[in-house]
């Protein structure tokens, strides 16, 4: 009996002192911690990666949708097409089950953007789009602890315009016929030409003279190094070469107005016609209109800035008239000059902005009987150059120019619903000045009209561009050559 008790006592003392196996509880605790860390690192890393993919897809969807504005149907369908929803262009195999949040894509008219000249145009009546997508991301290690999925959503807002695009060569064509001296009560009771020059200044202020990375533009002969947007000013009627500088030299003298010259239809460079005696081009293509991309005012040392009245006390362009209205020739002249600029600046795009009331009715006596630069002879057939079907010739010219890749924006300023008295035959017989300006634009969205101006009869309206203020019109045109851009989601 004693020996048994002694044996049991020894066994108990030995077991009490034996430390083998005591680490097992700690190993179990450590394993749980490691699994938790794995869940944190792997699952949250996976969730973050999925979120970045979802956000990138949402950004792309918002940009695509904004580019479709102002068409509401196109905006929403493009946003969905470029989303991460299954079957669409940004769907990912590891990002399954993505859906568009109810109520999105959402079109908005943001005051901040309208103040920047990005109007809320019909039919969408919006200038921005908001896209919001959602997905449940599966968890792996975390599912051990009862967390099987993590809900994620991403939101993006994009403005329909505002991002800088490729460099542009821009020809601004301003009507300086006698009708432009008419006062416009809707524009502060100044002449129509003064109002047009005000709008042109706003337009120049919205363009990009040189790269944003440049503190100041390095200018030589009126052109910045690495220039972005280069602008040339054209006018009709044409002027003599020797007096063209009167449009910008602050002399207050009118240029001399010869008869309308007739440039060729297929020119690839523009030189004044009639053995260098007449020209439609007031200034060459310049980018010195501002001294930097961020300058808040125009450069008073620039001829184009002076021509549009940027300097106080300097008259700028005048409207002596004298030849009536005929502008098919200036369109061909501007296109020829643009093609030469494009050849000198590979990768650039061409653009024409033309402002007029559109009523072309010049008499044959005010048109050159023969143009010495291409042996073009004035005729009565209605085919350029002709004193018959004058408005129609401008439409034909514009359509051929647009077909060559040049964007054309037209501004009908006080355009009447009747006129174009020489247009009695051909495809555009009985065309009106308003219709002429509408057809000159390279797309419906590029046609603008100030129909509040006296003489318009309040009938010449743009279906897709309801803006009627000349300055707002020019601001919109400047924004139109930019692309959609992402903006903060809380933009008012």
Buried (B, 14 or more C-beta within 10 A) or exposed (E): EEEEEEEEEEEEEEEEEEEEEEEEEEEEEEEEEEBBEBBEEBBEEBBEEBBEBBBBBBBBBBBBBBBBBBBBEBBBBBBBBBBBBEEBBBBBEEBBEBBBBEEBBBBBBBEBBEEBBBBBBBEBBBBBBBBBBBBBBBBEBBEBEEEEBBEBBBBBBBBBBBEBEEBBBBBBBBBBBBBBBBBBEBBEEBBBBBBBBBBBBBBBBBBBBBBEEBEEBEBEEBBBEEBBBBBBBBBBBBBBBEBBBBBBBEEEEBBBBBBBBBBBBEBEEBBBBBEEBBBBBBBBBBBBBBBBBEBEEBBEBBBBBBBBBBBEEBBBBBBBBBBBBBBBBBBBBBBBBBBBBBEEBEEBBBBBBBBBBBBBBBEBEBBBEEBEBBEBEBBEEBBBBBBBBBBBBBBBBBBBBBEEEBBBBBBBBBBBBEBBEBBEEBEBEEBBBBBBBBBBBBEEBBBBBBBBBEBBEEEBBBEBBBBBBBBBBBBBBBBBBBBBBBBEEEBE
